[in-house]
């Protein structure tokens, strides 16, 4: 039998089979501890549950279990205090904690890994981490939703132009527009909650890929860790990262929504639109142009969308060619996943702080709505109600708009005689539908822009959030 003379230079948790030490560059290249130490508390919680389960089934003595739990508690305190010494030579968070545990409590620490592998250990840790992260993100989303409702509620009667193709289309209320943002975020929250359901399945007990010969009780561990169920197939449990991909997909959609809102805030805060004022605390100035007030927060959120989208593509590409079961490739899942969590949390916090602080410029919004013939569709609808076919009314109003462009006047600024030149069906009642207030009030149905409908939507949303 050949004894590994270089065992002290190898990772002693797996180095027995090797006859030479790992190249220092390879050691650093393959290590993940610099980023996966973020999983430390989840790893400790996973190990606590595993130790209790091993004691419950009689695989470990209660004395060993007690030592392990006490040692893990001490290590948790070391990590929280910033006193834990992380080693690249020990590769990852799991082996760093296990080695430290063995240093503290002796052979009982070595027995902790009985019946498990780093493969099911890391798969469990990531799911625990993502479950915690999603809970925090959902709480922040709710804070944003409440901010949106507050902004909408204080602007239910404020009229602004609604756009298609970034051209004035029809009048809407500012509150109605904000509630469109709210609906986007509601679907975002639903997607995250749905993602959480699918990831809350426990891989622990799958071991390396085939399960274990020890008499483990996976349901016992599952209950301790608060998972909804146990992963049904050991190969799938340790090898797939679809839950991480799904989270990044949901995050990409959220960021796409944020990017759309950001684009509007950038436009609206410009001198050319001048629809809103963003408080100074969400803006920066120019080092050379003293008049500038730059909307840096929405611009940066808009820019970070590409970063999150890139992480989604990274994970999709990472998984696309992996055979069952676990492969070292999966070490590359953590950095994009962690950065997605951090980026999304930062953008959520920025939006939750900024959105309710937006100050709409009511007069400017109203003046903008008066331009661009925003009530043209109302005039067409008016003629239809008089008995004219819609296509004919569309043509009549189109000619009236062409006249208005030539004269430099809106439909509401024309005389009755001028309007009647396009249709004898027009009478004095037309001016009621050509006003901005009349236009928005007429759309008084579920989902419409009428102020009463917006107030009803806000009330329903508050009730839904209250739960």
DOKETOR-870705 format. One line per field, with one value per residue (C-alpha): x, y, z. Coordinates in steps of 0.05 Angstrom, whole numbers, padded with zeros to 5 digits, always signed. Each point is the difference from the previous one (the first is absolute). Example, Ala and Ser with C-alpha at 12.3 -4.5 7.8 and 13.67 -1.06 7.14 Angstrom:
REM DOKETOR-870705
px <- c(+00246;+00027)
py <- c(-00090;+00069)
pz <- c(+00156;-00013)
END
This chain:
REM DOKETOR-870705
px <- c(+00000;+00027;-00005;-00012;+00063;-00028;-00065;+00014;+00003;-00067;-00070;-00004;-00075;+00010;+00075;+00010;-00004;+00051;+00075;+00019;-00026;-00046;+00034;-00007;-00031;-00049;-00016;-00019;-00033;-00047;-00015;-00067;+00007;+00010;-00073;-00036;+00016;-00064;-00034;+00032;-00063;-00041;+00056;+00000;-00076;+00004;+00053;-00040;-00060;+00044;+00033;-00067;-00026;+00061;-00013;-00074;+00015;+00056;+00056;+00033;+00000;-00036;+00068;+00028;-00063;+00005;+00074;-00015;-00057;+00040;+00059;-00043;-00030;+00070;+00021;-00063;+00019;+00071;-00026;-00050;+00056;+00046;+00051;-00004;+00062;-00018;+00051;+00004;+00037;-00066;-00035;-00070;-00045;-00019;+00070;+00022;-00055;+00010;+00075;-00012;-00052;+00050;+00053;-00049;-00033;+00046;-00024;-00073;+00009;+00025;-00063;-00046;+00009;-00027;-00055;+00008;+00044;+00019;-00045;-00065;+00028;+00011;-00065;-00036;+00039;-00016;-00074;+00000;+00037;-00048;-00060;+00025;+00019;-00069;-00034;+00040;-00012;-00075;-00002;+00036;-00047;-00058;+00032;+00006;-00073;-00023;+00041;-00031;-00070;+00015;+00025;-00060;-00050;+00025;-00006;-00065;-00028;+00064;-00005;+00059;+00008;+00000;+00047;+00007;+00063;+00021;-00052;-00059;-00057;-00055;-00006;+00011;+00009;+00068;-00028;-00023;+00070;+00032;-00049;+00025;+00069;-00033;-00031;+00068;+00029;-00058;+00016;+00073;-00016;-00043;+00057;+00048;-00049;-00012;+00075;+00006;-00049;+00040;+00067;-00025;+00015;+00056;+00058;+00034;+00006;+00014;+00074;+00048;-00052;-00031;-00021;+00034;+00004;-00011;-00070;-00016;-00067;-00007;-00069;+00027;+00054;-00051;-00045;+00059;+00021;-00070;-00002;-00067;+00022;+00059;+00032;-00026;+00061;+00071;+00032;-00045;+00006;+00075;+00009;-00054;+00001;-00065;-00025;+00058;-00014;-00074;+00018;+00046;-00055;-00049;+00053;+00011;-00074;-00001;+00060;-00032;-00060;+00045;+00037;-00065;-00020;+00070;-00004;-00064;+00029;+00061;-00044;-00049;+00053;+00034;-00009;-00035;-00056;+00004;-00055;+00030;+00051;+00046;+00025;+00073;+00019;-00013;+00040;+00070;+00031;+00052;+00073;+00001;-00072;-00028;-00072;-00005;-00042;+00010;-00049;+00055;-00041;-00049;+00056;+00042;-00059;-00013;+00073;+00002;-00055;+00052;+00042;-00056;-00021;+00073;-00001;-00062;+00035;+00061;-00039;-00038;+00065;+00031;-00053;-00012;+00051;+00008;-00011;-00028;+00018;+00043;+00057;+00051;-00032;-00054;+00050;-00011;-00073;+00012;+00033;-00053;-00055;+00027;+00011;-00071;-00026;+00043;-00017;-00074;+00000;+00037;-00047;-00062;+00025;+00014;-00069;-00036;+00033;-00007;-00069;-00042;+00045;-00015;-00034;-00044;-00005;-00075;-00004;+00054;-00034;-00067;+00030;+00034;-00066;-00032;+00050;+00000;-00076;-00006;-00077;-00005;-00025;-00053;-00025;-00003;-00038;-00047;-00018;-00010;-00050;-00035;-00009;+00062;+00041;+00067;+00042;-00038;+00008;+00074;+00007;-00040;+00042;+00064;-00020;-00015;+00068;+00033;-00036;+00022;+00073;-00005;-00031;+00043;-00061;-00025;-00070;-00025;+00023;-00041;-00068;-00064;-00007;+00070;-00014;-00068;+00036;+00024;-00066;-00070;-00011;+00044;-00037;+00016;+00005;+00065;+00041;-00017;+00036;+00058;+00021;+00055;-00043;-00058;+00047;+00028;-00066;-00033;+00045;-00036;+00007;+00045;+00071;-00018;+00034;-00060;+00020;-00055;+00027;+00071;-00023;-00036;+00062;+00043;-00049;-00001;+00076;+00006;-00048;+00039;+00067;-00031;-00014)
py <- c(+00000;+00068;+00055;+00070;+00035;+00068;-00008;+00063;+00040;-00025;+00012;-00049;-00008;-00035;-00007;-00073;-00025;+00051;-00008;+00073;+00066;+00043;+00053;+00066;+00033;-00057;+00004;+00073;-00011;-00054;+00030;+00033;+00022;+00073;+00004;-00060;+00020;+00040;-00067;-00010;+00007;-00043;-00052;+00000;-00006;-00058;-00034;+00010;-00035;-00056;-00012;-00003;-00048;-00045;-00001;-00013;-00062;-00025;+00010;+00049;-00002;+00055;+00020;+00011;+00039;+00045;+00014;+00015;+00047;+00038;+00005;+00025;+00053;+00024;+00002;+00039;+00052;+00003;+00014;+00053;+00034;-00001;-00043;-00062;-00015;-00021;-00043;-00007;-00066;-00028;+00019;+00018;+00022;-00072;-00026;+00063;-00008;-00075;+00008;+00053;-00044;-00058;+00047;+00020;-00066;-00055;-00064;+00016;+00054;-00051;-00042;+00057;-00015;-00070;-00015;+00064;+00030;+00070;-00010;-00004;+00047;+00058;-00013;+00005;+00062;+00038;-00015;+00023;+00063;+00014;-00012;+00052;+00048;-00004;+00013;+00064;+00020;-00011;+00044;+00055;-00008;+00011;+00064;+00023;-00019;+00041;+00059;-00006;-00001;+00062;+00037;-00023;+00018;+00072;+00009;-00035;+00064;+00026;-00004;-00015;-00024;-00074;-00024;-00052;+00001;+00056;+00043;+00032;-00049;+00013;+00035;-00042;+00015;-00001;-00048;-00047;+00000;-00016;-00056;-00030;-00003;-00032;-00055;-00017;-00006;-00044;-00051;+00005;-00017;-00058;-00028;+00004;-00033;-00055;-00010;-00007;-00057;-00040;+00011;-00018;-00074;-00034;-00034;-00021;-00076;-00008;-00003;+00001;-00024;-00067;+00009;-00033;-00068;+00031;-00004;+00074;+00033;+00053;+00022;+00014;+00045;+00031;+00019;+00029;+00044;+00023;-00028;-00017;-00068;-00046;-00004;-00063;-00019;+00001;+00012;+00059;+00028;+00011;+00019;+00049;+00075;+00016;+00034;+00049;+00011;+00011;+00052;+00036;-00002;+00031;+00051;+00018;+00013;+00044;+00039;+00007;+00031;+00045;+00020;+00021;+00041;+00030;+00021;+00037;+00034;+00021;+00029;+00032;+00035;+00030;+00073;-00021;-00037;+00032;-00045;-00016;+00021;-00053;+00020;+00021;-00060;-00046;+00043;+00025;+00060;+00012;+00015;+00052;+00022;+00033;-00001;-00075;-00046;-00070;-00057;-00048;-00049;-00019;+00002;-00048;-00047;+00001;-00018;-00056;-00036;-00023;-00027;-00043;-00023;-00021;-00042;-00037;-00017;-00021;-00051;-00026;-00011;-00031;-00054;-00014;-00056;-00032;-00074;-00029;+00006;+00054;+00034;+00051;+00048;+00013;+00038;+00055;+00008;+00039;+00065;+00018;-00023;+00040;+00062;-00006;+00000;+00059;+00040;-00012;+00017;+00065;+00020;-00018;+00042;+00059;-00004;-00011;+00064;+00041;-00015;+00029;+00062;+00018;+00068;+00006;+00070;+00004;+00062;-00026;-00068;+00033;+00046;-00060;-00037;+00059;-00009;-00053;-00006;-00048;+00001;-00019;-00070;+00031;+00041;-00063;-00037;+00059;-00005;-00075;+00011;+00048;-00058;+00006;-00063;+00001;-00003;+00060;+00037;-00016;+00034;+00060;+00011;-00011;+00058;+00043;-00016;+00018;+00067;+00010;-00014;+00051;+00052;-00017;-00013;-00060;-00029;+00031;+00068;-00002;+00034;-00040;+00027;-00025;-00069;-00004;+00011;-00072;-00030;+00028;-00050;+00042;+00046;+00041;-00063;-00018;+00046;-00043;-00059;+00042;+00022;-00039;-00013;-00025;-00046;-00035;-00001;-00035;-00061;-00021;-00076;-00051;+00015;+00068;+00066;+00034;+00027;-00040;-00064;+00017;+00012;-00067;-00035;+00031;-00022;-00071;-00001;+00022;-00054;-00052;+00021;-00001;-00071)
pz <- c(+00000;-00020;+00052;-00025;+00024;-00020;+00038;+00041;-00064;-00027;+00025;+00057;-00007;-00067;-00012;+00017;-00071;-00026;-00005;-00010;+00023;-00042;-00041;+00035;-00061;-00009;+00074;-00007;-00067;+00025;+00068;+00012;+00072;-00019;-00023;+00029;+00072;-00008;+00011;+00069;+00043;-00047;+00001;+00076;+00002;-00049;+00043;+00063;-00032;-00028;+00068;+00035;-00052;+00008;+00075;-00011;-00042;+00045;-00050;+00048;+00076;+00037;+00029;-00069;-00021;+00060;-00014;-00073;+00016;+00052;-00047;-00057;+00047;+00018;-00074;-00017;+00052;-00027;-00070;+00024;+00038;-00060;+00037;-00044;-00040;-00071;-00038;-00075;+00011;+00028;-00065;+00022;+00056;+00018;+00010;+00036;+00051;+00007;+00011;+00052;+00034;+00004;+00028;+00055;+00019;-00027;-00033;+00009;-00052;-00050;+00010;-00020;-00074;+00008;-00051;-00041;-00054;-00017;-00061;+00040;+00052;-00048;-00036;+00067;+00022;-00064;+00006;+00072;-00021;-00058;+00044;+00050;-00056;-00034;+00067;+00007;-00072;+00006;+00062;-00039;-00059;+00047;+00025;-00072;-00013;+00059;-00025;-00069;+00031;+00040;-00063;-00040;+00055;+00004;-00075;-00020;-00032;-00031;-00076;-00045;-00072;-00011;-00054;-00054;-00042;+00047;-00036;+00037;-00004;+00051;+00067;+00062;+00073;+00033;+00052;-00055;-00030;+00067;+00010;-00065;+00033;+00060;-00041;-00029;+00069;+00024;-00054;+00018;+00072;-00022;-00042;+00058;+00047;-00051;-00008;+00075;+00000;-00050;+00033;+00069;-00012;+00041;-00036;+00065;+00004;-00074;+00020;-00060;-00051;+00020;+00072;+00060;+00033;+00069;+00032;-00009;+00009;-00054;+00021;+00070;-00030;-00046;+00058;+00039;-00058;-00018;-00070;-00031;-00026;-00013;-00069;-00031;-00042;+00026;-00068;-00015;+00071;-00004;-00072;-00023;+00011;-00034;+00063;-00006;-00074;+00016;+00052;-00048;-00053;+00050;+00019;-00073;-00010;+00062;-00025;-00069;+00034;+00041;-00063;-00034;+00061;+00003;-00073;+00015;+00061;-00040;-00055;+00047;+00042;-00062;-00018;-00064;+00037;+00069;+00027;+00068;+00050;+00029;+00069;+00002;+00042;-00060;-00049;-00010;-00034;-00053;+00013;-00056;-00012;+00063;-00024;-00007;+00044;-00025;+00015;+00018;+00040;-00056;-00051;+00041;+00012;-00075;-00011;+00051;-00039;-00050;+00057;+00027;-00069;-00011;+00063;-00025;-00065;+00039;+00041;-00060;-00037;+00062;+00004;-00074;-00010;+00068;+00004;+00064;+00056;+00033;-00037;+00022;-00050;+00052;+00043;-00051;+00019;+00064;-00022;-00052;+00047;+00059;-00043;-00026;+00071;+00019;-00062;+00005;+00074;-00013;-00056;+00041;+00058;-00046;-00032;+00066;+00027;-00064;-00029;+00056;+00001;-00073;-00007;-00062;-00031;-00007;-00046;-00047;-00004;-00017;-00053;-00032;-00002;-00037;-00056;-00053;-00008;+00058;-00003;-00073;+00017;+00046;-00060;-00042;+00055;+00006;-00075;+00006;+00055;-00048;-00048;-00044;-00016;+00036;-00063;-00027;+00066;-00002;-00067;+00021;+00062;-00040;-00044;+00060;+00029;-00065;+00002;+00072;-00018;-00056;+00047;+00060;+00044;+00039;-00013;+00065;-00025;-00064;-00006;-00008;-00071;-00018;+00028;-00035;-00066;+00008;+00023;+00007;+00057;+00047;+00048;+00062;+00043;-00035;+00045;+00061;-00032;-00025;+00069;+00035;+00061;-00043;-00038;+00062;+00037;-00059;+00007;+00063;-00001;+00034;-00021;-00029;+00014;+00031;+00069;+00035;-00032;+00021;+00071;+00000;-00028;+00055;+00054;-00028;-00002;+00072;+00022;-00039;+00031;+00069;-00014)
END
